[in-house]
């Protein structure tokens, strides 16, 4: 297996599991993952939040771990990467306001490169205008944004993932096994025991 170069765009109050688990899993199988946040440098941290499903009308939120970035957003070039990962949480809500972030997302979409987005990560896809005619899963509260951006919302169980060509999406972190396995398939990653 030859490792791919993967860009992860994250920010403060990104969902803890949706940042840490894919970052570590993709490194584990031999890929290079650069985690970046606009306005922060390599070595700086973003705060994460743990979102859980405890029977309320929406998820609960608790403080998560601090996640250390390993690259600088201002220094990266999207064309140098093979794939994009967009974690959920509250970070996409403000990342979608950054024109450079939206341009990076558009690059991956326009080039047909693999994109993995989970939970509220669909907010970035919608804001970048890359969902028209696509089928996308997300946290259910993001369904109106997916539809408003011209996409079809895939209403699937919280532990499932949806693949539409190069786009791999899921509702939330309980889908990690399916979401990551689907993303690895789209990347062409094979794992041998």
C-alpha positions in Angstrom: 0.0 0.0 0.0 1.3 3.4 -0.8 0.1 6.0 1.6 -2.1 8.9 0.5 -1.8 12.5 1.6 -5.0 13.5 3.4 -6.1 17.0 4.5 -8.3 17.3 7.6 -9.9 20.7 8.1 -10.9 21.2 11.7 -11.4 24.0 14.2 -12.4 24.8 17.7 -15.3 22.7 19.1 -15.0 20.1 16.4 -16.5 16.9 17.6 -13.8 15.0 19.6 -14.4 11.5 18.3 -14.9 12.7 14.7 -11.5 14.4 14.8 -9.4 12.0 16.8 -10.6 8.7 15.6 -10.2 9.3 11.8 -6.9 11.1 12.3 -5.4 8.2 14.2 -7.0 5.5 12.1 -5.8 7.0 8.8 -2.3 7.3 10.3 -2.5 3.7 11.5 -3.0 2.4 7.9 -0.1 4.4 6.5 -1.6 7.6 5.3 -0.2 11.0 6.0 -2.8 13.3 7.6 -2.3 17.0 8.0 -4.8 18.5 10.5 -5.2 22.2 10.0 -7.4 25.1 11.2 -7.5 28.6 9.7 -5.7 31.1 11.9 -3.7 28.5 13.8 -0.2 27.0 13.3 1.2 23.5 13.6 1.7 22.7 17.3 -1.3 24.8 18.4 -4.4 23.1 19.6 -8.2 23.2 18.9 -10.7 22.5 21.6 -13.0 19.6 20.9 -16.5 18.8 22.2 -18.0 15.4 23.0 -21.5 15.1 21.6 -23.6 12.3 22.9 -27.1 10.9 22.4 -28.8 10.7 25.8 -32.5 10.8 24.9 -32.9 14.5 24.6 -34.3 16.3 21.5 -30.7 16.9 20.4 -27.2 15.8 21.3 -25.6 16.9 24.6 -22.2 18.6 24.6 -19.4 18.1 27.0 -15.8 19.4 26.9 -13.5 17.1 24.9 -9.7 16.8 24.6 -7.4 19.4 23.1 -6.3 18.3 19.6 -2.9 19.3 18.4 -2.7 20.5 14.8 0.3 19.2 12.8 0.2 21.6 9.8 -0.7 25.2 9.1 -3.8 26.0 7.0 -2.2 29.1 5.5 0.7 27.0 4.2 -1.2 24.1 2.6 -2.1 23.7 -1.0 -5.2 21.6 -1.6 -3.7 20.3 -4.9 -0.9 18.6 -2.9 -3.5 16.3 -1.2 -5.2 13.1 -2.4 -8.3 13.4 -0.1 -10.2 15.6 2.4 -11.7 14.8 5.8 -14.3 17.1 7.4 -15.2 16.3 11.0 -18.4 17.5 12.5 -19.2 19.3 15.7 -19.7 23.0 15.8 -16.5 23.9 13.9 -18.1 23.7 10.4 -20.6 26.3 11.5 -17.8 29.0 11.5 -15.4 27.3 9.1 -18.0 27.7 6.3 -17.5 31.5 6.6 -13.9 31.3 5.5 -13.5 31.7 1.7 -10.2 29.9 1.7 -11.7 26.9 3.4 -14.6 26.8 0.9 -12.1 27.1 -2.0 -10.2 24.1 -0.6 -13.4 22.0 -0.4 -14.3 23.0 -4.0 -10.9 21.9 -5.2 -11.4 18.4 -3.9 -14.9 18.2 -5.3 -14.0 19.7 -8.7 -11.0 17.3 -9.0 -13.1 14.3 -8.0 -10.9 13.5 -5.1 -12.2 11.5 -2.1 -14.1 13.5 0.5 -15.2 12.1 3.8 -17.6 14.3 5.8 -19.4 13.3 9.0 -22.2 14.9 11.1 -22.2 18.7 10.7 -19.3 18.5 8.2 -22.1 18.7 5.6 -22.4 22.4 6.4 -19.1 23.0 4.8 -20.1 21.0 1.7 -23.4 23.0 1.4 -21.6 26.3 1.9 -19.0 25.4 -0.7 -21.8 24.6 -3.2 -20.6 21.1 -3.9 -23.8 19.1 -3.1 -26.0 19.9 -6.1 -27.2 16.6 -7.5 -25.3 14.6 -4.9 -26.7 12.3 -2.1 -25.3 13.2 1.3 -25.9 12.0 4.8 -25.3 14.2 7.8 -26.6 14.9 11.3 -30.4 15.1 10.8 -30.5 18.8 11.8 -28.3 19.5 8.7 -30.8 17.9 6.3 -32.4 21.3 5.4 -29.0 22.7 4.5 -28.2 19.7 2.3 -31.5 20.1 0.5 -31.1 23.9 0.2 -27.7 23.3 -1.4 -29.4 21.1 -4.1 -28.4 17.8 -2.6 -30.5 14.8 -1.6 -30.4 14.0 2.1 -29.7 10.4 2.9 -31.7 9.6 6.0 -29.8 6.6 7.3 -29.3 5.0 10.7 -26.7 6.8 12.9 -24.3 3.9 12.6 -24.3 3.7 8.8 -22.5 5.6 6.0 -23.5 6.6 2.5 -21.2 6.6 -0.6 -21.9 8.8 -3.6 -18.9 8.4 -5.9 -16.0 10.2 -4.2 -18.2 11.5 -1.4 -18.4 9.4 1.8 -20.8 10.8 4.5 -22.4 9.7 7.8 -24.7 11.0 10.4 -22.4 10.9 13.5 -19.5 9.2 15.2 -21.4 5.9 15.8 -20.9 5.3 12.1 -17.1 5.3 12.3 -16.7 1.6 11.4 -18.8 2.0 8.2 -17.7 5.5 7.4 -14.0 4.9 7.7 -14.2 1.5 5.9 -16.1 3.2 3.1 -13.6 6.0 2.9 -10.7 3.5 2.8 -12.4 1.7 -0.1 -12.8 5.0 -2.0 -9.2 5.8 -1.3 -8.1 2.4 -2.7 -6.6 1.4 0.7 -6.1 -2.3 1.3 -5.3 -3.7 4.7 -3.7 -7.1 5.1 -3.5 -9.0 8.3 
